[in-house]
Amino acid sequence: METEIYFKFILSFGLILLVARLGGAIAERFLKQPAVIGELLAGIIISPFLLGQFLFANDPVIMNFALIDGVFSQNGEHLSGFAPMEIISQIAVVVLLFVAGLETNVTSFIKNSFTGAMVAIGGVVVPFALGVFSAMYFFPDLHMAGWLFIGAILTATSIGITVRILMDMGKLSSREGTIILVAAVVDDIIGLVILSVVISMAQSGSVNALSAVTTGVIGFAVWLGILLLGVYGHKYISKYILTPFKSSGTMPVMALIVGLIVSYLVTLVDLHPVVGAYVAGLMFASTMEKEEILHQTRPIMLFIAPFFFAYLGMQVDLREVWAVIVPALVIVVLAIVGKIVGCYFPARFVGKTSHNGAMIVGVGMVPRGEVGLIVAGAGLIAGAITRDLFGIAVAVSILTTLVMPVMIKPFFKPKAEANAKRLP
């Protein structure tokens, strides 16, 4: 039966969630690390490149990346490489960022916007330069577009990873957490401009900088417009979007639906869906119904978010990483140092944060996660990078994600210890 294939997708979804939950519980209980570490490692272990190939040999669906070909009736458009599990993964991170937006103090977000923007600029410039020069050193035969792509990969920041870790630590609403969130959003817009320029160079050999900058400006304007709509129009959002659904008890669900729609709408101006999801959460965070929406949508996030992290881990083929292990490790170190240095100084001297606070911001911007993989995939498709460079990108994306929780915890401890000393 053809429907059996669909049922396998359901099984695969359930198994990945189960393994992710177990991995997260082991990480928290026995390793004393955030759950996201266990979820990522669980994904690596059950991937079709490791355990998955033995447990479900020759099955393209279960614990695998089965693709579906399809034809849309509209204009006969053909879609190849349709990945159902990838879609679920994107929905999971969209829900995560929507809840993160809800938990954010909007006043604090606006207050720290300039500092966050400076942090983003520093967190782009320094890693980009280090990435380009390291690529030129290790791969001198590569053309300019390839070198720039490595730089672009190092500029990325995975807001989803950082948000989840700050949530687990109860630090999302801290000043440092707010600065990171602002910086990550601006980082995504700057990264969009850089990616547009590099893809243009790879495909045509020339650079259309004006078009790339225009795209970035439009993207920022749309994002800012949605934010201001929430700040100044929250009474109308409550009256016309939320209040009609209060009597049925579906008001929080309606807010989440709006979040999903906004996450798609921002893609029309080439922003990532997570940027739209986060600003939609901010929009509802300004309403009187914030706490009720958060109370009802947070369990949904806790259910589906682990799938995203486990599925991200499943993308890792350790053989590709091992083939370029030496340059990969060097570039990973530069990726970590570049973000910390580039973000530390603006946070410390522009934002007037403490040393610990600036380090939290710098380390919080380190993980590249799925964003690095997206940029690397774009480079591979455009022909700007080869498979070995893609392996380096995978190493950067995964290792920066794995080390961030371990690196950031010590900078929160002094505060906790100081508070404990004040208690009688």
C-alpha positions, 0 to 999 in steps of 0.5 A: 500500500502507498499509504504505508510510506506515509505511516513510516513518516509518522513512525520516524517522527515519533522515534526521533522525538523519543530519542531526542527526549532520552538524549536530553534527559541523559545530558541534564541528569547525568552530564549536568549539561543543557538538554540541547547537547543530548538532543544534538548528540542523539541525532548524530548517533541515530543518523543514517550515517551511523546507527541508523544505517544498521537499524533500518538498513535500506529504508529511505524513510525511517531515521533517514532523509527520504525525498518526495518528488511532486508536481503542483497543478499551478503552472505545472510547477515541478518540485524535486527533493521535497523533504517532509522531515525538514519541514517539520524541523523548520516548524519546530524552530519557528514555534521555539522562536515564537515562544522566545519572542513572547518571553522577551521584555519588549521594552528591554529589547528596544532599549538594548537595540543599539547595543545589539546592532553594534554586537551584530556588526562586530560579530560579522566583521571579525569572523568574516575576515578570519574565515576569508583569510583562513580559507585563502591559507588552507585552500589557495587554489580556490576562487574568490567566491569560495573564500568569501563563502567560508567567511559567510559561514563564519558570520552566521549565528543560530538564534534557535540554539542560543534561545533554547539554551538561555531558556533552559538556564532561565536567562532569556529575559536577562539583559545579556539574553536580550542583547543576544536576541537583538544581535542575532536578528540584525546578524541575520539581515547582514548575513542576508546581504553578504550571502546575496553578494557571494552567490551573485559572484559565484554564479555570474562572476560579478557583484550586484551590491546595490541589489543585495543592500536593497534586499537587506534594507527591505527586509529590515523595514518589514521586520521593524514594521511588524515590531512597531505594529506590536508596540503601538498597536497591541490594543488593536491586536488584542481587540480584533485578533485575540478577544474573539477567540477567548470564549472558546479558549483558542486564543493562544492557538490563534496567536501561534497561527498568526506567528506561523503566517508571519514567519512565512511572510518575512520569507517574501523579503528573503528573511529566515522564517525564525526572524518572522516567528520571533518578531511575531512573538514580540508583537504578542508580548506587548499585549495584556494576554501575553502570559496566557498565550505563553502558558498555552504555547510553551508546552507545544514548544517543549514537545516539538523543539527537541525534534529540530535539534535531533534532526540537525544532528542527523545531518552530520556525516562524520566521514566528511568532517574527518576528511578535512579534520586539520583545517576544520579544527583550525577554522572552528577555533577561529569561528569561536574566537572571532565571534567572542572577540567581535561581540565582546568589545561592543557589549563591554564598551558600547553596552557598558556590560560587565566582563561576565556579561560581555562574555555571555553575549560573545559566547551566546553568539558562537553557535552556527547550527542550522544557519551555517548549514543553510549558507554552506548548502547555498554555496554547494548548490551555487558551485562556490565550494566543494564537498570538502569545504562543505565538510568544514562547514558541517564541522563549524556548525556542529562543533560551535553548537556543542561547545557553546553550552559548556562555555557559557555556563561558567559565566553565569555561575559567579552571579548565582554564587554571589546571590547565594552569599548574600542570603542570611 
